[in-house]
Amino acid sequence: MARIGARMTPRTFHVKSFGCQMNVYDGDRMAELMTEQGLSATDDAYAADLVILNTCHIREKATEKVYSDIGRLRKHGQDPLIAIAGCVAQAEGAEIVARAKVDVVVGPQAYHRLPELVARAAQGNAAVDTDMPAESKFGALPKRRRVPPSAFLTVQEGCDKFCTYCVVPYTRGAEVSRPFAAIIDEAKALIDAGAREITLLGQNVNAWEDDGRGLHDLIAALDKLPGLARIRYTTSHPNDMSEGLIAAHRDVEKLMPFLHLPVQAGSDRVLKAMNRSHTAGGYLRLLDRIRAARPDIALSGDFIVGFPGETEAEFAETLALVDAAGYAQAFSFKYSPRPGTPAAEMAEQIAPEIMDDRLQRLQAALNRDQAAFNAASVGRRCAVLIEREGKKPGQKLGKSPWLQSVIVEGDHAIGDMVEVALVSAGPNSVSGVALSSSVGGDPVAPASSQASFARR
């Protein structure tokens, strides 16, 4: 490294992303920015000249993990430049510099300025940028180059829902939709760079709209792009699940039969306290309409246990909703008070041991249903997109249309679409026997039937 002032000009970098898929997308874009500056990526954080920690602020432990990583880098690394990006950076700003003596702090709406911030830090000056500029960062990002077979594409950012437990409106800002034309251009670039599947991302992705178009219109346009085999989207809010989007699950073959639709709790009182603006009954009726459109759809959700004031009877309502919904997979967490959110100031904070007990019971029910969903897949034929090498020699790992991890043996290439028969199932994955494969732009046969997986 060439020394400039009190620091050094980095030649290698490492990006570590925490949290959601949008952070993964942002981390990839930051890596592309630094590569364009002539830096080389390394998988070894301790050998890198620049380490970018792309952070999540949803839960307290995620925040503390960032500070632990900083400590380890300072102790065991080669005194790299350390940049803190993402939502922790936005929430804490310059306080991170004071607490952890990092070199760069950049929020999720300003990371297109990362190269100039790193250059400033290399001269010995800590650089902080947590602005939410009016101009879109996307226009300043480099063109997409080589990407994995399954790629993320951010189409919407921010949130106007203001759930009482959530920091997203404060760290990501108000809801903003990217323009239709810009999304289509980036999708084409992703396909040219190797993507066969695109997952559209947003804090409330189904709130995307541009000039009268809704997310279903965007999906219909993507469906026409040559070379694209699959379309997914996440994360959705129940209140933004339009009839057009439900119909798209019936009508658009490339739209995969998987939907992540967080509910958070099964008690109407708790949902109201969370400011979720939907009811448990309304959520289940929505699932019925979605399943009527696409009977084999795999459902996923998010749950919070131990929200302030939650009683045992109200937690039982969450378990009842889980039983009624029949999730293929779901995520569950203990409530974590985030500074500045209304819920953090609520009375009746739940004791940690009660939250632990409820989380274990909820996860047991969710794991039961995931195992049942996987078991019900055995005997079906479907297309699997090969994404990476498996753990054992000769194994490949890919995703089914229902977002299950599928283990397939054979010399298939990464990016191949392989038709498989699903022959066995475990709690977290299924195994398939290859029947045929395709390396072209068109998918092989989709799911062989639309028989419902629903338990209701």
N, C-alpha and C positions, 0 to 999 in steps of 0.2 A: 504494500500500500504506500502511496506517496503522501508524505505528511504535509498538511496545510494548517498553519496556525497551531492551535492546541490539540487538534484531532487529526484524523487521517481520512483521506478520500477512499471510500469503500470500493472494492472490486468484486466482492461476492456478497450475496444476500440470502436470507432465509425468511420465509413467511410462515407464520403459524396462526391459523384461524380458529377461533372458538365459536360455539353457538350454532346459529341457524344457517340454512343454505344461502341466504343472502350474504352472510359473512364469507362463505366459501367463494361466492361470485366476486365479492369485493377483493378478497385476497388474491384471486387469480388476476384481476385487473391491475392490482398493485404490482404483482410480479411482472406483468407485461410492461408496465411503466418503467420499472427498474431495468428490465432487459433492454428496453429501447435506449436507456442511458448508457448501455455498454457493460452493465454488471452481469455476472454469471450466477445462476441459482445454485444453491447447494442444499442437500437434505440434512446436513449436519449443522445444527444451530450453533454448536460450540466452536465450529471452524469458520463461521461467517464473519465478515467484516461489518455487516449491517443485519440486524434482526428486527423484523417487523412483527409485532404481536397484535393481531387483529381481534379485538376484544368484544365480549358480550357482557351486557349489564343486567340481564333478566333476573339472575339469581345472585345472592351474595357470595356463594362459594366460587362462582365463575370469576367474580371480581378479585377475590383473594388469591385465586390461582394465578392470575396475571402477575401479582406482586411476588408470588413464590417463584415464578419463572424468571422474573427480573433478577431476583437474588441469586438464583442458580447460574444465570448467565454471567453475572458480575464475578461470581466465585470461581466458576469452572471454565468460562469462555476466555477469549483472547481480548477482553475489554472492547467488545464491539460497540458500534453506534447502535442504540436501541430506540426504535420508533414504536410508540403506542398509538394504534389506530382503532377505529370502531367506536362502539357505544360507551365504553368506559372512558375513552378519551374525550368524547363529547360531554359526558356527565361531570367529569372531574377536572378537565382542562389542566391549567398550570399547576394545580395542586399535585399532580402526578410527578412533575419535575421536582417539586420541593420534597415530596415523600420518598421518591425512588431515584432521583437524579438521572432520569432518562434524557435523551437528546432531542427527540421529536415527539410531539403530541398532535395528532391530526384526527378530526372528526370524520364521520362517514359521508358527509356531503362535501368534504374538502380534500379528499385524498388524491385528486388529480394534481394537486400542488405538491405532492410528496417529493418529487425530485428536487425542487428548489428548497424545500425544507431540509432535506438531507444535506444539500450543498451548504446551507447556512450552518447546520450543526457541525459539519466537517471543519468549519472555520472556528469552532469553539463556542458557538452561541446556541443555546437551547432554542428550539423553534416550536411555537405553538400556533395552531390554526384550527379553531373549532367554529368557524363561520358557517352559516348556512346560506351561501350566495344565491342570488336570484337566478344566475345563469346555470344551466345544467352542467354537471361535471362530465356527463357522458360524451359531449362533443369534444372534450379535451383528452379523452382516453385513446390509446392507440388502437389500430385495427386488430381484430381477432386473428390469431395465427393458428398454431396447432392446438387442438382441444381434444378431450376424451370423447368416446362415443356417446356418452350421456352428458350433456352440457347444460349449464344454468344460464338463464337470460332474465335479468331484472327488467320488469316492465312497469312497476309501480313501487313507490316508496312512501313511508310515513303512515300515520294513522290519525284519524279524527274521532275514534271511538271513545278514547279516554276511559278504558277499564280502570277501576280504582287501584288495582295492584300493579299496573304496567307502566314502565318508563319509556316505552317506544315513542309516544307523542313528543316527549321532551328530548330524546336523543336522536330521533330520525326526522322529527318535524311533522308538518301537516301532510295529508295525502296528496301526492303528486303523481300523475300518470305520464309516462314517456309518450312522445308522439308515435302514432301508428307507423309512419314511414320509417322512422329511425329504428323501430323494433324489427320491422321486416328486413331492413338492410343488415342489421346485426345478425338476424337469424340466417340470412343467406351466407354471411361471412362465416358463421359457425358451421354451417353445412359444408362449405368449401374447405374449412379447416379440419373436417373429420367427424363432426357431430352427426349421429343418426337419430338421436332423441334429444329433444329440447324441453326443459322444465321451466315454465314461466314463473318468475318469482315476484312476490310483493308482500309487504306486511298485511295488506288486505287485497290480495291479487285480484279477487273477483269484483273489486270496486274500480278496476281499471276502466277508463273511458276516454275517448278522444273524438271530438266532433260528431257526437251522436252514436258512435260505435261503442259496443260493450265487449267484454272479454270473449263472448261467444263469436262475435264478428272477427276478432283477432285470430281466434283458433281456426275459424273457417278459412281465413286467408293463409295461415300457416299450412293448413291441410293441402293446399295447392302447390306447395314448394317441392320441386323435384329433389329426391335424395333424402328427404326427411321421412323417417319411418314412424316416429312416435312423438306424441305431444302429451305433456303433463303440466300441472300448475299447482302452486301452493304458496302461501297459506290462505285459506278462505275464511270469511266470516259468514255465519248463517244468515244474517240480515241482507247480505249482498248476493245471495244465491238466486239469480234471476231465472225466470222460466226459459229464456233463451239459452242460458248456460246448462240447465237441466236437459233441454232438448239436444244440445250438442253432444251430450254423453250417449244419446240414442243414435244420432245421425252422423257423427264424424268418426270414421273408422280409425283414424290415427290417434284420436283422443283415447288414452288408455283408461280402462275401467278401474280407476283408483281415485279416491277423493279424501283429502285430509280436511276435516271440518270440525274444528275445536268447539266443544261445548262448555268445558271447564268444571261444571257441577251439575247435579241432578235436582237440586232444590231451587224452587222459584225464588224463595226469599234470599238465598245466597246469591243467585244470579243477579237479582236486583241490586244487592249490596255491591256486587262486582261491577255494576253498570253494564251488564252484558246485553240488555235490551231484547232478549228472547227468553222464552220459557222452555222448560223441559219438554212439555207436551208439544209445543210448536216445533221444537227441534226434531222430535221423533216423527211428527207428521211430515216434516220436510224430507227426512230420510225415506219415508214411504214413497213420496213423489219421485225422488231420485231413483229408487230401486224399481219403480214402475217403468221408468225410462230405460234403465240399464240393469236388468235383474242380477247380473253377475258382478256388480261393482263391489270392490273392496273398500271398506270404510276405515278411516283412521281418525283419531281425535286427540285432544289434549285435556288433561284434568289437573286441577289443583286441589289438594286436600289440606284441611286445617286453616281455611280462610277465617279471618277473625269472626268469632261468634258462631261458627259452624257447630251444630249439635250432633250427637250420635245419630239421632233420628234423621237429620238432614244428610248426613253422610250415607245413611242407609238408602236414601233416595238416589244418591249417585250410583250406588251399587245396583239399584233397580234399573236405572237408565242403561247401565252397561249391559245388564242381562237382556234388556229389550233391544238394544242396538245391534249387538253381535259384531263387534269390531274385528277386522282382520289384523290390526295392530293399533297401538295407541301409546301415547307418552303421558307419564304421570309424575307429578312433582309435589313436594311439600311447599306450602306457602312460604315465600321468602319476602319479608318487608323491605321495600326499596325506598331509600330516603327521597322525600319530595312527593311521594304518591299518597293519595287520601287514605288508602288502607293501612299504611304504616302508622297512622295516628288513631286508628279505630280502637275502641275498647275491646276487651275479651279476646286478646291474642291467645292462640291455642298453645298449650304446653308442648314442647318438642316430643316427649314420649307418646303423647296422644297422636300427634301427626305421624310419627314413625309407625305406630300400630295401624292407623288407617291406610297409610301408603302401602304397607305390606299386604293388607287385605284387598285393596284395590288392584295392586299389581298381580296378585294371585288370580283374580277374576279376569284381568286383561290377558295374562299369559295363557290361561285356560282357553280363552276364545281364539287367541292367535294360533295355538296348537290345533284347535278344532278346525280353523279355517285352512291351515296347511294340510291337515289330514284329509279334508274334503276335496283338496286339489288332486289327490292321487287318482290316476286313471284318466286325467285330462290331457289333451294335446294343446300346445301353445307355442308361440314364438318367444325365444329368449335372446336378448341382446347381450352378447359377450362383452364384458367390461374389463376383466383383469384375470391374471393367473390365480388359480386356486391354491390352497395350502399344500396339497400333495402333488407330486409330479404327474403330469398328464391331465390334471384337473383345470377347468376354467370356471369362472364365476360370472354369472349374468343375472339379469332381472326378468321376471315374468311380467306379463301385462298388469298383474295385480301387485307389482312392486315387491314380490318375494325374491329373496336370494335363491338362485338355482345353481346347483353344482352339476356340471356336465363334464364327462371325460371325452377326450379327443384332441386332435391337433387344430382346433378352430382358432382363427385369428381374432385378435381384439377388434371389435367392431362388426364381426359377423353376426348375422341374424340367423339363429339356428332353430329349426322346428324340433321340439322335443316331446316325448311322452313322459309325464311326471309319474315316477314309480315309487317314491318313498318320501316321507315327510318327518322332519324333526320340529322342535319348538321354534327354531329361528330360521330354518331354511328347508328347501325341498331338493330332491335329486331327480335328474332327468336323464333319459337316454336319447341321444341325438337321432333324428330321423332324416333330416336334410338341412342344408344351410344355403345362405345367399350372401354374396358380398356386394351386391348392387345396391341401388337406391331404394328399391321397393321392398317392403316387408314381406316375409313369408306369411303363411296363414295365421290370422289372429286366433284368439281363443275359439276352440272348436264348437262351443255352444254358449248360450247366455243363461244357462240354468242358474237359479239364484243360490248364493251361498248364505243367505240370511237365515238367522236362527229364530226369528220372530214368527 
